[in-house]
Amino acid sequence: MRSFIDSVLIRMNSRFLTLFFLVLTPGFVFGQDPETATGQTPTAIPEGPPELSILDHLMAGGPWLMIPLAALSFLAVIFVIFYTFTIRQGTVVSNKFMNAADALIRKQDYLGLIAVCNRENECIARIVYKTLDFATKNPTASFDEVREVTEAEGTRQASILTNRISYLNDISRVAPMVGLLGTVLGMISAFNGMGESSGREHMTLAPGVAQALVTTVAGLVISIPSVIFYSLFRGKVQKLIAELEAAMTHIMALLAAQYKRANYRSSARRESSDAE
């Protein structure tokens, strides 16, 4: 019996000593990692790639091609702002000018209407100026000849409006081509680097292709809004050209009435002089 009690006490003492040494261990007391407590350096967790800004992504495509794309983007913005303020009804046909032209033509005050045309900066004013300038300098010209001058100037003014917005269409076509050029050059460089490497270094092809595609994305970002704004301005120009043609028809109808009246008066005077 005594030997059994002694064995139990020995076992309890051994367990107590084990627990005592665990309590004295710094890692157990302060909740430290066992690897740190035993003096081993913990394994460092690898950090991910640093986050890049939008400018860093753009410059990754190559500055030699990103600079032309930035210039095209700047020009597109300038053209959109310029067309917004210049392509409007007040710069093509205005009610103020039409009312003044109607009143002066009925009074046959052509010199006064020429002065009004010089003051106004409208497409219809330029057309009327060319018409009246030809009519006053060529008093013997027929109405058909005067109408030909008017139609020619009207066609020129309409083509000016149409060609003005074509620059925005050109930017929408050139920008993707410049971006595609940058992508092709980047792919060539990436594949050349892959040909010179071997083994795992082939995996470096993916970042090179990603950088090469940046220029294509930039070109499309410039091209898509440019096409949208070009379509909007083209519809607006077509509407303004239709209003310009209607205003020209009205002016020519007034001039035709004045020519008929003048011809009637001249024929009446001839008949009266012949009768005498």
C-alpha positions in Angstrom: 0.0 0.0 0.0 2.8 2.4 0.8 4.6 1.7 -2.4 1.4 2.5 -4.4 1.0 5.8 -2.6 4.7 6.7 -3.3 4.2 6.0 -7.0 1.2 8.2 -7.2 3.0 11.0 -5.5 5.9 10.7 -7.9 3.6 10.9 -10.9 1.9 14.0 -9.5 5.2 15.7 -8.8 6.4 15.1 -12.4 3.2 16.6 -13.8 3.4 19.6 -11.5 7.0 20.2 -12.6 6.0 20.0 -16.2 3.2 22.5 -15.7 5.6 24.7 -13.8 8.1 24.9 -16.6 5.4 25.6 -19.1 4.2 28.6 -17.1 7.7 29.9 -16.9 8.1 29.7 -20.7 7.9 33.3 -22.2 5.8 32.1 -25.2 3.2 30.6 -22.9 3.0 33.6 -20.6 2.8 36.4 -23.2 0.9 34.5 -25.9 3.8 34.6 -28.3 4.2 32.4 -31.3 6.2 29.3 -30.3 8.6 29.9 -33.1 9.3 33.4 -31.8 9.6 32.2 -28.2 12.1 29.6 -29.2 14.2 32.2 -31.0 13.2 31.2 -34.5 12.5 34.0 -37.0 8.9 33.9 -38.3 8.4 33.4 -42.0 7.6 36.8 -43.7 4.3 36.9 -45.6 4.9 38.0 -49.1 3.3 41.3 -49.9 1.2 41.8 -53.1 2.2 44.1 -55.9 1.9 47.8 -55.2 -1.3 49.5 -56.4 -0.7 51.6 -59.5 -2.4 54.9 -60.3 -4.2 55.6 -63.6 -1.2 57.7 -64.7 1.2 54.8 -64.0 -1.0 52.5 -66.1 -1.1 54.9 -69.0 2.7 55.6 -68.9 3.3 51.8 -68.9 2.1 51.8 -72.5 5.2 53.9 -73.5 5.6 57.7 -73.5 6.4 57.9 -77.2 2.9 56.8 -78.2 1.0 58.0 -75.1 2.1 61.6 -75.8 0.4 61.6 -79.3 -2.7 60.0 -77.8 -2.8 62.7 -75.1 -2.5 65.4 -77.8 -5.4 63.8 -79.7 -7.4 63.7 -76.5 -6.7 67.4 -75.9 -7.7 68.3 -79.4 -10.9 66.3 -79.2 -11.9 68.2 -76.0 -11.1 71.6 -77.6 -13.1 70.7 -80.8 -16.1 69.6 -78.7 -16.1 72.9 -76.7 -15.5 75.0 -79.9 -18.3 73.3 -81.8 -20.7 73.6 -78.9 -20.4 77.4 -79.0 -20.1 77.9 -82.8 -22.5 75.3 -84.3 -25.8 76.8 -83.3 -28.6 78.6 -85.0 -27.4 82.1 -84.1 -24.2 81.6 -86.1 -26.1 80.2 -89.2 -29.5 81.9 -89.4 -31.0 84.3 -87.0 -34.5 85.8 -86.8 -33.0 89.2 -86.3 -31.2 89.1 -89.6 -34.1 87.6 -91.5 -36.4 90.3 -90.3 -34.0 93.1 -91.3 -33.3 91.5 -94.7 -37.0 91.1 -95.4 -37.7 94.8 -94.6 -34.7 96.1 -96.6 -35.4 94.0 -99.7 -39.0 95.2 -99.7 -37.8 98.7 -99.6 -35.2 97.9 -102.3 -32.5 99.3 -100.0 -29.8 96.9 -101.2 -26.9 99.1 -100.0 -28.3 99.2 -96.5 -28.7 95.3 -96.6 -25.1 95.0 -97.7 -24.0 97.1 -94.7 -26.1 94.9 -92.4 -24.4 91.8 -93.9 -21.0 93.2 -93.2 -21.9 93.7 -89.5 -23.3 90.2 -89.0 -21.2 87.0 -88.8 -23.7 84.5 -90.1 -23.8 82.1 -93.0 -26.9 83.6 -94.4 -25.4 87.0 -94.2 -22.4 85.9 -96.2 -24.7 84.4 -98.9 -26.8 87.5 -99.1 -23.7 89.7 -99.3 -22.3 87.7 -102.2 -25.7 87.8 -104.0 -26.2 91.6 -103.6 -22.6 92.4 -104.3 -22.9 90.6 -107.7 -26.3 92.1 -108.4 -25.2 95.7 -107.7 -21.9 95.4 -109.6 -23.7 93.7 -112.6 -27.0 95.6 -113.0 -27.6 93.9 -116.4 -27.4 90.4 -115.1 -30.5 88.3 -115.2 -32.1 86.8 -112.2 -31.0 83.3 -113.2 -27.4 84.4 -113.0 -27.9 86.0 -109.6 -29.5 82.8 -108.4 -26.5 80.8 -109.6 -24.2 83.0 -107.5 -26.5 82.5 -104.5 -26.6 78.7 -104.9 -22.8 78.5 -105.3 -22.2 80.5 -102.1 -24.8 78.5 -100.2 -23.1 75.3 -101.2 -19.8 76.7 -100.1 -21.2 77.7 -96.7 -22.8 74.3 -96.2 -19.6 72.5 -97.0 -17.7 74.7 -94.5 -20.1 73.6 -91.8 -19.8 70.0 -92.8 -16.0 70.0 -93.1 -15.7 71.8 -89.7 -16.9 68.8 -87.8 -14.9 66.4 -89.9 -11.8 67.0 -87.7 -13.6 65.3 -84.8 -14.3 62.3 -87.1 -10.6 62.2 -88.1 -9.5 62.0 -84.5 -12.0 59.2 -83.8 -10.3 57.2 -86.7 -6.6 58.1 -86.0 -6.6 57.5 -82.2 -7.4 53.7 -82.4 -4.7 53.3 -85.1 -2.1 55.0 -82.9 -3.1 52.7 -80.1 -3.0 49.6 -82.3 0.5 50.7 -83.4 1.6 50.8 -79.8 0.1 47.4 -79.1 1.9 45.8 -82.1 5.2 47.3 -81.1 4.8 46.2 -77.5 3.9 42.6 -78.6 7.0 42.5 -80.8 9.1 43.6 -77.9 7.5 41.0 -75.6 7.9 38.1 -78.0 11.5 39.1 -78.7 12.2 39.0 -75.0 10.5 35.6 -74.7 12.6 34.2 -77.6 15.8 35.2 -75.7 14.6 33.7 -72.4 13.9 30.1 -71.5 12.0 28.1 -68.9 10.0 30.0 -66.3 11.0 33.4 -67.8 8.4 32.8 -70.5 5.8 33.8 -67.8 7.1 37.4 -68.2 5.2 37.6 -71.5 1.9 38.3 -69.7 2.9 41.7 -68.2 4.5 42.7 -71.5 1.2 42.0 -73.4 -0.8 43.8 -70.7 1.4 46.9 -71.1 1.1 46.7 -74.9 -2.7 46.7 -74.7 -2.7 50.0 -72.7 -2.3 52.0 -75.9 -5.2 50.3 -77.6 -7.4 51.0 -74.6 -6.3 54.6 -74.6 -7.0 54.9 -78.3 -10.5 53.5 -77.9 -11.2 55.7 -74.9 -10.5 58.7 -77.2 -12.2 57.3 -80.2 -15.6 56.3 -78.7 -16.6 59.8 -77.3 -15.3 61.4 -80.4 -17.6 59.3 -82.6 -20.5 60.0 -80.3 -20.0 63.8 -80.4 -19.4 63.7 -84.1 -22.7 62.0 -84.7 -24.5 64.6 -82.5 -22.8 67.6 -84.3 -23.5 66.0 -87.7 -27.2 65.8 -87.0 -27.2 69.4 -85.7 -25.3 70.6 -88.9 -27.8 68.9 -91.2 -30.6 70.6 -89.4 -28.9 74.0 -89.7 -28.2 73.4 -93.4 -31.9 72.7 -93.9 -32.8 76.0 -92.1 -30.1 77.8 -94.2 -31.7 76.4 -97.4 -35.1 77.6 -96.3 -33.8 81.1 -95.5 -32.0 81.2 -98.9 -35.3 80.2 -100.7 -37.1 83.0 -98.8 -34.5 85.6 -99.7 -34.5 84.6 -103.4 -38.3 84.7 -103.5 -38.2 88.3 -102.3 -35.5 89.2 -104.8 -37.5 87.4 -107.6 -40.5 89.5 -106.7 -38.4 92.7 -106.8 -37.0 91.7 -110.2 -40.4 91.1 -111.6 -41.6 94.4 -110.3 -38.6 96.2 -111.7 -39.1 94.5 -115.1 -42.8 95.4 -115.1 -42.0 99.0 -114.3 -39.4 99.2 -117.0 -41.7 97.6 -119.6 -44.5 100.0 -118.6 -42.2 102.9 -119.1 -41.2 101.7 -122.5 -44.8 101.2 -123.5 -45.6 104.7 -122.3 -42.6 106.2 -124.1 -43.6 104.4 -127.3 -47.2 105.5 -127.0 -46.0 109.1 -126.8 
